[in-house]
């Protein structure tokens, strides 16, 4: 499972790969999928002005997972991980943890010390909560009814 190749440079073909990955999860709405694609397109069209960064995991030249992250504006060493997703067929095989570790390594080498991730509080996201906790993230905040009635936002944090 450690035979993945990681790269940070985004390519035009990554747009389709990102669409496949986020659609395969079954978790994300059409609007959320559109946002994931918009972030990647922004990085492609404005590579030097865009604050979004990416890490892609490839298996035999096929993108099977990715993260999108960035330095939080007005901070010196705090980063958000906006997206971490792997193809449905690759779940529960350790790729997510490897991808998270690679992303954290890059953040640390850029001077990052604090990393934040956020997710929905809906029951369907219990595996996501467990994933973040297994990667060493701790719940820092809960915002009730953030996304809509009955769906709050959980913010997790980790010090690198």
Secondary structure, DSSP 8 states (H G I E B T S, - for coil): ----EEE-S--TTHHHHHHHHHHHHS---HHHHHHHHHHHHHHHHSTTT---EEEEEEETTEEEEEEEEEE-TT-SSEEEEEEEEE-GGGTTTTHHHHHHHHHHHHHHHTT--EEEEEEE-SGGGHHHHHHHHHTT-EEEEEEEEEEETTEEEEEEEEE-
